[in-house]
C-alpha cells in the first residue's frame, strides 16, 4: 500500500498515474477533495481508498502496518498568499506530524520541498545541507518549506529513509485547476488561443533583457520518474534538487508554446505586478549532481521536448495524464 498526499493536485495526480502505469493499484490517496476541477485529475485513476487530509494522520497511525511508502506531495503552494498561519498549519506542522508517524512506525517518506527555499539564490542552488540555515526565501510559502527542511535536518530520530525534493519550476498536464499559480506554458497557451499573443513580464533588472529571465523548468513526467526511482532506492536520505539542471529563458518557453500550436510568435511585455516585483527570481538552475551521485541516470526532457508533449498531447485537447 502506497500513500500519495495531494493526490488530486498537479504533481500528486501525475504520480498516481505513474504508479498505476507501473502496476501499483493499492494506493491511498489523500487530499481535501472539495474542488470539482481538481477531482478531474483523478478520473480513470485506480486506488483503494480516499482519505481526507484532516483525517490522514489518525488514519496513518491506525493503518501503518499496511503501508509500504509515503509520498507527501500535498501542500499549500500559493506564493502570493502572505498569511503565515496558513502555511504553518498546512505545510510546516502537518508535515511534522506525518514525519513523526513515519519515524514511530518505520515508514519511508518522500516529501515536497521547493526551490522557493533558495530565495534570490544568494547561496547558489546546491542541495547542500550546510546552507539550509542560511537560506532566505522570499515569501511565506518558501519560508514554510525551508522551516521544515531545517527542522528535519535537526531531528535525532528520522525515518529510516527520507527525501525532501526541492521542486523547481514544474510544468505539465493536470494543472488546469491552479489558476494564477499554473505554469507560464499553460497561461501562454490560453492567451494564444484567446488573443493570438502572449504577454510576459518585463525585466526590472538591468542585467536581464525583457523575456530573458532564466528559470529551471522541469517537466512533471520527469518529476514523477524521480519519485518512482526513490520508491525503490530507499537509501541515501536527504534533500535533493529536482529540476532539469538547465536554466532557460521565458522567451524560449513561449516560442516553443507557439510552435506547439503552429503559430508565429507574437509577444508583448507588461510590468511585473508590484506585489511580487521585489520577490521575483531572475535566475534559477538546479545543481543535479547529488541526485545523479546516488544512481539516478535517466535523461530529463529538454524544454523543447517537454513543451511539445505538453502542448500537443494535453493542452490542445484539455487532456489529463
N, C-alpha and C positions, 0 to 999 in steps of 0.2 A: 504494500500500500504506500503510495507516494502522495504527499501533500503539496498542493500549489496554492499559496495565498495570492490575492489579487487576480484570481483566475478569470474573472470577467473583463479584466483590463487589457491593455495593449500587449505588453510583453508576456503577462501571465497566460493569456488565452493562446498566444503563439506557442508557449512552452507546452501547454496542454495538447495542442495539435501535434507538436514534435513527439511528445511521449506516446500519444495514440499511434502515430505513424511508425514508431519503433516497437509497437506491440504492448505498450503499457496501458491497460484499461482500468485497473483498480486504483483510481485516483480519487482523492478527497479534495474538492475544490472549495476554496474559502473566499468570500467577498461579502459585500452588503446586498448585492443582487437587486437593488431597488431601481436601477437605471435601465429602462427598457432598451435604450440604444446600446448600452454595454452588453446586455444579455444576448444581442445578436451575435456577439463574438463566440458564444458557446453553442450556437446551433450546430448540430451534427457531431459535436464532441461526445466522447464516451467517458463516463466517470461513474463512480459508485455512489457518491453522496455529496450534497451541497451542505456546507456548514456556514452559518452567518459569522462574520468576523468577530462580533461581540461575544459569541459563544465558543469561539475556537480554542482559547487557552484551556478552558474547562474540558472541552471535548478531547483535546490532546492528552491531558492528564489521565482521562478515563480510558482512552483507547491506545495509549502509547505502545502497548505490546504488539499491535498490528502494524505499526508504522515503520517503514524502512528508511525514509528520507523526507526531509522538509525543505521545500523551496519557498522562502518567504519573499515574494516579489511584490506583495501589496504594500502600498504607501500612499500618503498624500503627496502629490508631485507638483502642485501648483506653485511655480516660482514667483508668482505675483501676489500670493497670499502672505500677509505680514502678521497674522495672529499667531504668535509663538505658541500659545497654549494648544492650538490645534495640532501643530507639529510635535510638540512634546507628548501629547496623548497618542496620536495615531502612528507616529514614526519612532520616536525615541522609547517611550515607556512600554508600548505594545511589543516592540522588538525585544526589549529586555525580558519581558515576560516569556516570550517564545524561546529565547536563548536559555533562560533558566530551566524551563521544562526539558529542553534538549539536553542540557547538562545532567539534570536529575535522572533521565531515563536512557542516556547514552545514544541519542539520536543525532545523525549528521545533519548539518544545517548550511544551506547556501542562502544568503540574504542580499537584497538590493541595496548597495551603497550608491554613490553618484560622483561623477566628475565635478558636480557643483561644489564638492568639498574643496576643490583646488582654488576657488576664488579667481583672482586675476592671474594666477599662475606664477606668483612671486617665487615659489619654491620649485617650479617646474611641474611636470605631470608624471612623476615617478611614484609608483605604488610602494614606496619605501616606508616601513612602519616608523622610522625615526623622525619623519617630518610631520606626522599626523597632528601632533600637538601644536605645531607652528601654523598650520593652515588657517586661512581667513576667508571663509565662504562669504558670499555677497548678499545672501538672503536667509530668512529663517528656514527655508527648505534645506539649503546646503548646510546650515548650522546643525539641523536635526540629524542629518546623515553623518556629519563629521563627529558630532557629540556621541553618536552610538559607536562609531569606529573607535574613538578614543576610549570609551567605556569598555568595549570588547577586549581591546588590547591590554587593558589593565586588570582584567579578571584572572584570578588564580585558577578558577575552575572554568574550563572551556569544553564545548562539545569535542568528542574525540576527532571529528573532522568538521571544520567550518571554513567558509569562504565568504568574504564580503566583496561583491562585484561593483566596481566603480564604473557604472554605465556612462558612456559619453553621449553624443547626440544620436539617439536611436531613432530610426525611421522604418516604416514598412506597414504591411497590412494590419488591420484590426485597431486602428487608431481613429476611426471615424467619430467616436464619441468625445474626443479630447478637446474640441473647441479651440480656444486660443492656444492651448498647450500642445496641439498637434504639430507635427514636423513641418518645416518650411516647404517640403515637397508637396504635402497634401494641400497646404494653403495655396501654393503656386498652381497646382493642377486645377483647383477650384476657380482661381482667378482667370486662368487661361480659358477655361470652359465658359465662364460668365462674361468676361470682358476682353479676352484676347491679348491681355498683357498682364505682367506681374509687377507688383510694387515691392521693392526691397528697402531695407533700412539704409539710409545714407550713413557714411562713416563720419563720426565726430572725433576721430583720432587722426592727426596729420600723417601718421606713419602708414595708414591704410587708405587706399583709394576706395571710392564707393563700390560696394559689392565684393571687394577683395578681402573682407574679413574672413578669417580662416577658422574652421571648426573640424573636429574629427567626427565625421558622420559614419555611423555603423549600422549595417542592415540588421533588422531584427532576426532574420534567419541565422545569421552568424552568432548573435547573442544566445539563441537557444541551443545552438550546437555546442557552445562552450558550457552551458548549463548541463547538457547531456553528458559531456566529457567528465565533468566533475561528479556526476551521479555515480560513475564507475571508478573514478580515480581515488577519491576518498583519502587522500593524504596531502601533505604539503599545505597545511592550513594557513590562512592569512588573507590579506587584502590584495585584490587583483584588479588592474585596469581592464576595462572591456570596451575598447574602441577598435577602429580599423588599423590604427597605428600611422595613419597618413592624413594630415590636415589638408582640406580642400576649401576653395572659396565658395561663397554663396552664388556667385555668377556661374561657376561650374555646375553647381547643383541645379540651378534654374534652367540653364541652357540644356542640360540633359533631360529635364522635365519637358521642355518644349519639343525636344527631339522625340520623346516618347509618344507625343500626340501628333507628330509630323507637322509641326508649325514652326515658322520662323520666330526666333526670339524677339520679344518686344518688352523691354524692361525699363521701368521708371523708378526713381528713388524718392523716398519720403523720410522726414526726420524720425529718428528713433524716439519713441514716446518718452516723455520726461521721467515717468515713474520707473523706468528701467535703464535710462541712459547712463547713469553713473555706475551701474552694476552690470554693464554689458561686457561680455568677454569677446575680445578681438582675435584671440588665438587659443585654440586647444588642440593638443595632439597627444594621444596616449602612448606612453612607452610600454610596449607589449612584450618586452624581453622576459619579464618574470613569468608570465603565463607560458611562454614558449619554453622556458627553462624546466618546467615540470612535465613537458612532453606534449603540449598541445601544438600540433603542426599542420592543422587543416588551414588551407588558404582562405582569407576573407574575400568577400565580394569587393571588387573595385567599385568606386562611386558609379561609374558608367553601368556596370553590370547590375548593381542593386537598384538604381533608379529605373532602369529599363524593365526589370522584372516587376517592380512595384507598380509602375505606371501602366504597363501593358496588361499585366495579368491580374491586377487587383483594382486600382483606382478607376480604370476605364469602364469597368462594369460594376463598381462598388462590390467587389467580391471579398470574401474572407479567407483567411488562412486557417 
